[in-house]
Amino acid sequence: MVATKAVGGLRWWPVYRIPSFLSGRLLLYRGSKRDYEELSRFHYLPKRPATWAEVWVVRYEEDGVRGEGSGARVERSRTVGVGVLSYPTLSHWEREAVLGLTRLSDQARVRFVNEQVRTISRVVVHPTFRSLGLARVLVRCMLHHCPTRYVEAMAVMGRAHPFFELAGMKRVEVEAMPEGRPVYYLYDRKSRGQGGEGEWGYSICDYRFVAR
C-alpha cells in the first residue's frame, strides 16, 4: 500500500528521490492528468488514455539558478517522465487466455477484471531525459503501488524496447495469438510478495499534496 499521510484533512503522497548523476534532483510522486498533457506529444499514440486510475510523474528540479534582476536563488522544475495506470478493458484476448477467464460467466469475468486488474496505458519520457532508466522506474513504481493483484501492459514496440520486462513484468506469448497484436505483459503482485519497500528500493524523502 502507498504510505500516504493525512494533514489538515487532506491526503499527502510520498515523494521518492531517484539517484542520478544530474546536478538537480529527479523526484517521483503521484501526479495528475495535467502532467501527462505536458508530455503527451512525445507518445506514439495520439489519443489520451480512455480512463485514469493513477498517474505517477518524474520531475527534474534544478537548484541554484539565479533569478533575473536579483541575487536570489530560484528552483526550476519540469515534468520529464509520466506513467498512467488505467482501468482495464473488460475483454482482452491474451488476458482471458493466460488467466483462464474464459471459464467464468460474463458477470464473474467482469467482476474479476474490475477488482483484480489494472492496465499501464502510457509511459512517456522527455527525449532529453531518455537513457536514464526513467521508463523502467515508472513501471516499477506503478507495479509497486497498484492496489490490484494483476498489472498488465500492451506495447506495439515491446520487442524493440523491452523496458516492461526490465521492470519485472513477464512477456506473455499465447499459442495461436493473432499476428500483428501488441506484445502483452503481465505482472502478478501476489507471486512477487506485493512489492515490499526493500524490493521497491526507493526511500521517501518528502510528502506532497496532489490536486486532482
C-alpha positions as CSV (number, residue, x, y, z in Angstrom):
1,M,0.0,0.0,0.0
2,V,1.1,3.6,-0.6
3,A,2.4,5.2,2.6
4,T,0.3,8.3,2.5
5,K,-0.4,10.6,5.4
6,A,-3.3,12.9,6.3
7,V,-2.5,16.6,7.1
8,G,-5.3,19.1,7.7
9,G,-7.9,16.6,6.4
10,L,-6.0,16.2,3.1
11,R,-4.2,13.2,1.8
12,W,-0.5,13.7,1.1
13,W,1.5,11.4,-1.1
14,P,5.1,10.2,-0.7
15,V,7.9,11.7,-2.8
16,Y,10.8,9.4,-3.9
17,R,14.2,10.7,-5.0
18,I,15.7,8.9,-8.0
19,P,19.5,8.7,-7.8
20,S,21.3,10.2,-10.9
21,F,24.4,11.9,-12.0
22,L,22.5,15.1,-12.8
23,S,23.2,18.3,-10.9
24,G,19.5,18.7,-10.0
25,R,17.0,16.3,-8.4
26,L,14.8,13.7,-10.0
27,L,11.7,13.3,-7.9
28,L,8.9,10.7,-8.3
29,Y,5.4,11.2,-6.9
30,R,1.7,11.0,-7.7
31,G,0.7,13.3,-10.4
32,S,-2.4,14.3,-12.4
33,K,-3.8,14.4,-15.9
34,R,-2.1,17.8,-16.4
35,D,1.3,16.1,-16.0
36,Y,0.5,13.7,-18.8
37,E,-0.6,16.5,-21.1
38,E,2.8,18.1,-20.7
39,L,4.5,15.1,-22.4
40,S,1.7,13.6,-24.4
41,R,3.2,14.9,-27.7
42,F,6.2,12.5,-27.2
43,H,4.0,9.4,-27.2
44,Y,3.3,7.4,-30.4
45,L,-0.4,7.2,-29.6
46,P,-2.2,10.4,-30.4
47,K,-5.2,9.9,-28.2
48,R,-5.4,10.4,-24.4
49,P,-5.9,7.3,-22.2
50,A,-9.6,6.3,-22.0
51,T,-9.5,6.0,-18.2
52,W,-7.4,7.3,-15.3
53,A,-6.7,5.2,-12.2
54,E,-3.4,6.7,-11.2
55,V,-0.7,9.0,-12.6
56,W,2.9,9.0,-11.5
57,V,5.3,11.7,-12.5
58,V,9.0,12.3,-12.6
59,R,10.0,15.9,-12.2
60,Y,13.5,17.4,-12.6
61,E,14.2,20.2,-10.1
62,E,17.3,22.2,-10.9
63,D,18.8,24.0,-7.9
64,G,20.9,27.1,-7.7
65,V,19.7,29.1,-10.7
66,R,19.8,32.8,-10.1
67,G,16.7,34.8,-10.9
68,E,17.0,37.7,-13.4
69,G,17.4,41.1,-11.7
70,S,18.1,39.7,-8.3
71,G,20.7,37.6,-6.5
72,A,18.0,35.2,-5.2
73,R,18.5,31.5,-6.0
74,V,15.4,30.0,-7.5
75,E,14.3,26.5,-8.4
76,R,13.2,25.4,-11.8
77,S,11.0,22.3,-12.1
78,R,9.7,20.5,-15.1
79,T,8.0,17.2,-15.9
80,V,10.4,14.8,-17.6
81,G,8.5,11.4,-17.2
82,V,5.0,10.2,-16.6
83,G,3.2,6.9,-16.3
84,V,-0.5,6.3,-16.4
85,L,-2.4,3.4,-14.8
86,S,-5.8,2.9,-16.3
87,Y,-8.9,0.8,-15.6
88,P,-8.8,-2.3,-17.9
89,T,-11.0,-3.1,-20.9
90,L,-13.5,-5.7,-19.9
91,S,-12.4,-8.1,-22.7
92,H,-8.9,-8.9,-23.8
93,W,-7.8,-12.0,-25.7
94,E,-4.4,-12.6,-24.1
95,R,-5.6,-11.8,-20.6
96,E,-8.5,-14.2,-20.8
97,A,-6.3,-16.9,-22.2
98,V,-3.4,-16.7,-19.6
99,L,-5.7,-16.2,-16.6
100,G,-8.2,-18.8,-17.6
101,L,-11.1,-16.3,-17.6
102,T,-13.0,-18.0,-20.4
103,R,-14.3,-20.5,-17.8
104,L,-16.1,-17.7,-15.9
105,S,-19.6,-16.4,-16.6
106,D,-19.7,-12.9,-18.1
107,Q,-20.8,-11.4,-14.8
108,A,-18.0,-13.1,-12.9
109,R,-15.4,-12.2,-15.5
110,V,-16.4,-8.5,-15.4
111,R,-16.2,-8.5,-11.6
112,F,-12.8,-10.2,-11.6
113,V,-11.3,-7.8,-14.1
114,N,-12.6,-4.7,-12.3
115,E,-11.4,-5.9,-8.9
116,Q,-8.1,-7.6,-9.8
117,V,-6.6,-5.9,-12.9
118,R,-5.2,-2.5,-13.8
119,T,-3.5,-1.6,-17.1
120,I,-0.4,0.5,-17.7
121,S,-1.7,2.6,-20.6
122,R,1.1,5.2,-21.0
123,V,4.8,5.6,-20.2
124,V,6.4,8.7,-21.6
125,V,9.8,10.2,-21.0
126,H,11.0,13.5,-22.4
127,P,13.6,12.9,-25.1
128,T,16.3,14.9,-23.2
129,F,16.0,12.6,-20.3
130,R,16.0,9.2,-22.0
131,S,18.7,6.6,-21.4
132,L,18.4,7.3,-17.6
133,G,16.2,4.3,-17.0
134,L,13.2,6.5,-16.1
135,A,10.7,4.4,-18.0
136,R,11.7,1.3,-16.1
137,V,11.5,3.3,-12.8
138,L,8.0,4.5,-13.6
139,V,6.8,0.9,-14.4
140,R,8.3,-0.4,-11.2
141,C,6.6,2.3,-9.3
142,M,3.2,1.5,-10.7
143,L,3.7,-2.2,-10.1
144,H,4.7,-1.5,-6.5
145,H,1.8,0.8,-5.7
146,C,-1.0,-0.7,-7.7
147,P,-3.9,-1.8,-5.5
148,T,-4.9,-4.8,-7.6
149,R,-3.2,-8.3,-7.9
150,Y,-2.6,-8.1,-11.6
151,V,-1.0,-5.3,-13.7
152,E,-0.9,-5.6,-17.5
153,A,0.5,-3.7,-20.3
154,M,0.4,-3.8,-24.1
155,A,3.2,-2.4,-26.2
156,V,3.4,-2.1,-30.0
157,M,7.2,-1.6,-29.8
158,G,7.6,-4.1,-26.9
159,R,10.1,-6.2,-28.8
160,A,12.4,-3.3,-29.7
161,H,12.1,-1.5,-26.3
162,P,11.6,-4.2,-23.6
163,F,11.6,-1.9,-20.6
164,F,8.4,-3.6,-19.2
165,E,10.4,-6.8,-18.9
166,L,13.4,-5.0,-17.4
167,A,11.0,-3.6,-14.8
168,G,9.9,-7.1,-13.8
169,M,6.9,-7.8,-16.0
170,K,6.5,-11.1,-17.9
171,R,6.0,-11.1,-21.6
172,V,3.2,-13.5,-22.4
173,E,3.2,-15.5,-25.6
174,V,-0.1,-17.1,-26.1
175,E,-0.4,-20.0,-28.6
176,A,-2.3,-19.2,-31.7
177,M,-2.0,-15.5,-30.9
178,P,-3.1,-13.4,-34.0
179,E,-0.1,-11.8,-35.8
180,G,0.4,-8.1,-35.5
181,R,-1.0,-7.7,-32.0
182,P,0.9,-5.7,-29.4
183,V,3.2,-7.5,-27.0
184,Y,1.2,-8.4,-23.9
185,Y,2.9,-8.2,-20.4
186,L,1.5,-9.3,-17.1
187,Y,2.7,-8.9,-13.5
188,D,1.3,-10.9,-10.6
189,R,1.9,-8.9,-7.4
190,K,0.9,-11.8,-5.2
191,S,3.6,-14.0,-6.6
192,R,6.1,-11.2,-6.1
193,G,5.3,-10.7,-2.4
194,Q,3.3,-7.5,-3.0
195,G,6.5,-5.5,-3.6
196,G,7.8,-4.5,-0.2
197,E,9.7,-1.3,0.5
198,G,13.0,-3.1,0.2
199,E,12.1,-4.6,-3.2
200,W,10.9,-1.2,-4.5
201,G,14.3,0.2,-3.5
202,Y,13.5,4.0,-3.2
203,S,13.1,5.7,0.2
204,I,10.6,8.5,0.9
205,C,12.2,11.9,1.1
206,D,9.1,14.1,1.4
207,Y,5.3,14.3,1.1
208,R,3.2,16.4,-1.3
209,F,-0.4,17.2,-1.7
210,V,-1.6,16.4,-5.3
211,A,-4.6,18.3,-6.6
212,R,-6.8,16.2,-8.9
